[in-house]
Amino acid sequence: QPGMKRVESFALVQSAVSVGRGCDKDCQKPGELWLDPMCGKGTFLVEAAAVVDSMSGDATGARFVGVDVSEEQLACARTNLEAAGVPQSMVSL
């Protein structure tokens, strides 16, 4: 299947956080926005939500936005984000 594997997405999210902010518990800002302009099945967004949750203990207030040209891929992303426990109110696809 096309798309990133979980490990690849996790590595990208960790890299983005560590490069952008130093990757400590104080680096998350309330209402922070995570954007994936080619979200596919939402793997990057799922991993971003997990990283935010693990760093702050609570992903509340963060926003996760995904864009894709395929409605089928966006449907998969919705399913994957829901299965990962990311509240629908925090997601825009």
Accessible surface in RSA format (square Angstrom, percent):
REM  Atomic radii and reference values for relative SASA: ProtOr
REM  Chains: A
REM  Algorithm: Lee & Richards
REM  Probe-radius: 1.40
REM  Slices: 20
REM RES _ NUM      All-atoms   Total-Side   Main-Chain    Non-polar    All polar
REM                ABS   REL    ABS   REL    ABS   REL    ABS   REL    ABS   REL
RES GLN A   1   173.58  97.1 113.22  82.7  60.36 143.7  55.89 119.0 117.69  89.3
RES PRO A   2   114.25  83.3  92.17  84.0  22.08  80.3 104.23  86.1  10.02  62.3
RES GLY A   3    62.07  76.5   0.00   N/A  62.07  76.5  38.26 105.0  23.81  53.3
RES MET A   4    86.66  44.9  65.42  43.3  21.24  50.6  63.64  54.1  23.02  30.5
RES LYS A   5   124.09  60.5 120.93  74.2   3.16   7.5  96.30  86.7  27.79  29.6
RES ARG A   6   154.94  65.1 147.93  75.4   7.01  16.7  59.35  81.1  95.59  57.9
RES VAL A   7   117.29  77.2 115.59 104.6   1.70   4.1 117.09 101.7   0.21   0.6
RES GLU A   8    89.22  51.2  84.10  63.6   5.12  12.2  39.24  75.9  49.98  40.8
RES SER A   9     0.00   0.0   0.00   0.0   0.00   0.0   0.00   0.0   0.00   0.0
RES PHE A  10    90.51  45.3  90.51  56.1   0.00   0.0  90.51  54.9   0.00   0.0
RES ALA A  11    51.80  47.6  46.42  71.6   5.39  12.3  51.30  72.2   0.50   1.3
RES LEU A  12    88.14  49.1  85.33  61.0   2.81   7.1  85.66  60.2   2.49   6.7
RES VAL A  13     0.00   0.0   0.00   0.0   0.00   0.0   0.00   0.0   0.00   0.0
RES GLN A  14    55.24  30.9  54.56  39.9   0.68   1.6  24.83  52.9  30.41  23.1
RES SER A  15    57.52  48.6  53.59  71.5   3.94   9.1  27.04  57.6  30.49  42.7
RES ALA A  16    52.96  48.7  32.91  50.8  20.04  45.6  43.99  62.0   8.96  23.7
RES VAL A  17     6.21   4.1   2.38   2.2   3.84   9.2   6.21   5.4   0.00   0.0
RES SER A  18    54.10  45.7  42.82  57.2  11.28  26.0  29.59  63.0  24.52  34.3
RES VAL A  19   132.07  86.9 101.90  92.2  30.17  72.7 108.68  94.4  23.39  63.4
RES GLY A  20    55.98  69.0   0.00   N/A  55.98  69.0  29.16  80.0  26.82  60.1
RES ARG A  21    96.38  40.5  70.01  35.7  26.37  62.8  33.81  46.2  62.57  37.9
RES GLY A  22    58.00  71.5   0.00   N/A  58.00  71.5  33.27  91.3  24.73  55.4
RES CYS A  23    46.68  35.3  26.44  29.5  20.24  47.6   7.95  20.1  38.73  41.8
RES ASP A  24    78.66  55.1  71.92  71.6   6.74  15.9  37.30  87.8  41.36  41.3
RES LYS A  25   154.09  75.2 139.31  85.5  14.78  35.2  86.68  78.0  67.41  71.8
RES ASP A  26   132.89  93.1 104.23 103.7  28.66  67.8  32.88  77.4 100.01  99.7
RES CYS A  27    10.00   7.6   1.41   1.6   8.59  20.2   8.85  22.4   1.15   1.2
RES GLN A  28    30.53  17.1  12.00   8.8  18.54  44.1  10.04  21.4  20.50  15.5
RES LYS A  29   129.83  63.3 123.81  76.0   6.02  14.3  73.70  66.3  56.13  59.8
RES PRO A  30   134.72  98.2 105.15  95.9  29.57 107.5 114.40  94.5  20.32 126.3
RES GLY A  31    41.96  51.7   0.00   N/A  41.96  51.7  21.45  58.9  20.51  45.9
RES GLU A  32    23.26  13.4  15.49  11.7   7.77  18.5  19.83  38.4   3.43   2.8
RES LEU A  33   107.92  60.1  82.43  59.0  25.49  64.1  82.43  57.9  25.49  68.6
RES TRP A  34    25.49  10.2  23.33  11.3   2.16   5.1  25.49  13.6   0.00   0.0
RES LEU A  35    96.95  54.0  76.08  54.4  20.87  52.5  76.08  53.4  20.87  56.2
RES ASP A  36    16.18  11.3  15.20  15.1   0.98   2.3   1.81   4.3  14.37  14.3
RES PRO A  37    81.10  59.1  72.22  65.8   8.88  32.3  72.22  59.6   8.88  55.2
RES MET A  38   158.78  82.2 140.13  92.7  18.65  44.4 100.68  85.6  58.10  77.0
RES CYS A  39     6.80   5.1   0.00   0.0   6.80  16.0   0.12   0.3   6.68   7.2
RES GLY A  40    18.69  23.0   0.00   N/A  18.69  23.0  18.69  51.3   0.00   0.0
RES LYS A  41    62.13  30.3  56.90  34.9   5.24  12.5  41.37  37.2  20.76  22.1
RES GLY A  42     0.00   0.0   0.00   N/A   0.00   0.0   0.00   0.0   0.00   0.0
RES THR A  43    35.81  25.5  31.24  31.7   4.57  10.9  16.99  22.8  18.82  28.5
RES PHE A  44    31.75  15.9  31.23  19.3   0.52   1.4  31.23  18.9   0.52   1.5
RES LEU A  45     0.00   0.0   0.00   0.0   0.00   0.0   0.00   0.0   0.00   0.0
RES VAL A  46    20.39  13.4  19.11  17.3   1.28   3.1  19.11  16.6   1.28   3.5
RES GLU A  47     2.38   1.4   2.38   1.8   0.00   0.0   0.04   0.1   2.34   1.9
RES ALA A  48     0.00   0.0   0.00   0.0   0.00   0.0   0.00   0.0   0.00   0.0
RES ALA A  49     7.30   6.7   6.02   9.3   1.28   2.9   6.34   8.9   0.96   2.5
RES ALA A  50    47.87  44.0  36.12  55.7  11.74  26.7  44.28  62.4   3.59   9.5
RES VAL A  51     2.74   1.8   1.71   1.5   1.03   2.5   2.73   2.4   0.01   0.0
RES VAL A  52     4.35   2.9   4.35   3.9   0.00   0.0   4.35   3.8   0.00   0.0
RES ASP A  53    68.75  48.2  67.42  67.1   1.33   3.2  10.94  25.8  57.81  57.7
RES SER A  54    81.44  68.8  52.41  69.9  29.03  66.9  51.38 109.4  30.07  42.1
RES MET A  55    19.43  10.1  16.90  11.2   2.53   6.0  19.03  16.2   0.40   0.5
RES SER A  56    51.76  43.7  18.78  25.1  32.98  76.0  24.95  53.1  26.81  37.6
RES GLY A  57    61.75  76.2   0.00   N/A  61.75  76.2  33.54  92.0  28.21  63.2
RES ASP A  58    80.22  56.2  71.55  71.2   8.67  20.5  27.35  64.4  52.86  52.7
RES ALA A  59    15.88  14.6  13.20  20.4   2.68   6.1  13.63  19.2   2.25   6.0
RES THR A  60   105.23  74.8  83.68  84.8  21.55  51.3  62.44  83.9  42.79  64.7
RES GLY A  61    36.40  44.9   0.00   N/A  36.40  44.9  30.39  83.4   6.01  13.5
RES ALA A  62     6.07   5.6   4.03   6.2   2.04   4.6   4.30   6.1   1.76   4.7
RES ARG A  63    81.67  34.3  81.67  41.6   0.00   0.0  40.62  55.5  41.05  24.9
RES PHE A  64     0.00   0.0   0.00   0.0   0.00   0.0   0.00   0.0   0.00   0.0
RES VAL A  65    35.20  23.2  35.20  31.9   0.00   0.0  35.20  30.6   0.00   0.0
RES GLY A  66     2.00   2.5   0.00   N/A   2.00   2.5   0.00   0.0   2.00   4.5
RES VAL A  67    80.06  52.7  77.63  70.3   2.42   5.8  80.06  69.6   0.00   0.0
RES ASP A  68    31.84  22.3  16.03  16.0  15.81  37.4   4.06   9.6  27.78  27.7
RES VAL A  69   159.07 104.7 121.37 109.9  37.70  90.8 128.60 111.7  30.47  82.6
RES SER A  70    35.35  29.9  29.65  39.6   5.70  13.1  25.28  53.8  10.08  14.1
RES GLU A  71   122.13  70.1 114.17  86.4   7.96  18.9  69.60 134.6  52.53  42.9
RES GLU A  72   137.41  78.9 128.00  96.8   9.41  22.4  46.76  90.5  90.65  74.0
RES GLN A  73    48.10  26.9  48.00  35.1   0.09   0.2   9.37  19.9  38.73  29.4
RES LEU A  74    15.30   8.5  15.30  10.9   0.00   0.0  15.30  10.7   0.00   0.0
RES ALA A  75    50.04  46.0  46.70  72.1   3.34   7.6  48.24  67.9   1.80   4.8
RES CYS A  76    44.48  33.6  40.18  44.8   4.30  10.1   7.02  17.8  37.46  40.4
RES ALA A  77     0.00   0.0   0.00   0.0   0.00   0.0   0.00   0.0   0.00   0.0
RES ARG A  78   101.28  42.5  95.40  48.6   5.88  14.0  50.78  69.4  50.49  30.6
RES THR A  79    89.91  63.9  84.47  85.6   5.44  13.0  62.03  83.3  27.88  42.1
RES ASN A  80    57.06  39.4  53.40  51.6   3.66   8.8  10.48  25.2  46.58  45.0
RES LEU A  81     3.49   1.9   3.49   2.5   0.00   0.0   3.49   2.5   0.00   0.0
RES GLU A  82   138.56  79.5 124.89  94.5  13.66  32.5  39.88  77.1  98.67  80.6
RES ALA A  83    89.63  82.4  46.39  71.6  43.24  98.4  58.81  82.8  30.81  81.6
RES ALA A  84    54.70  50.3  13.84  21.4  40.86  92.9  27.08  38.1  27.62  73.2
RES GLY A  85    58.00  71.5   0.00   N/A  58.00  71.5  34.52  94.7  23.49  52.6
RES VAL A  86    14.78   9.7   6.36   5.8   8.42  20.3   8.53   7.4   6.25  17.0
RES PRO A  87    69.43  50.6  57.94  52.8  11.48  41.7  69.43  57.3   0.00   0.0
RES GLN A  88   154.25  86.3 140.34 102.6  13.91  33.1  54.23 115.4 100.02  75.9
RES SER A  89    94.19  79.6  64.75  86.4  29.44  67.8  58.96 125.5  35.24  49.4
RES MET A  90    18.30   9.5  18.12  12.0   0.18   0.4  11.82  10.0   6.48   8.6
RES VAL A  91    24.97  16.4   9.40   8.5  15.57  37.5   9.40   8.2  15.57  42.2
RES SER A  92    43.62  36.9  37.42  49.9   6.20  14.3  29.23  62.2  14.39  20.2
RES LEU A  93    53.09  29.6   1.94   1.4  51.15 128.6  15.73  11.0  37.36 100.5
END  Absolute sums over single chains surface
CHAIN  1 A     5665.1       4358.0       1307.1       3427.5       2237.6
END  Absolute sums over all chains
TOTAL          5665.1       4358.0       1307.1       3427.5       2237.6
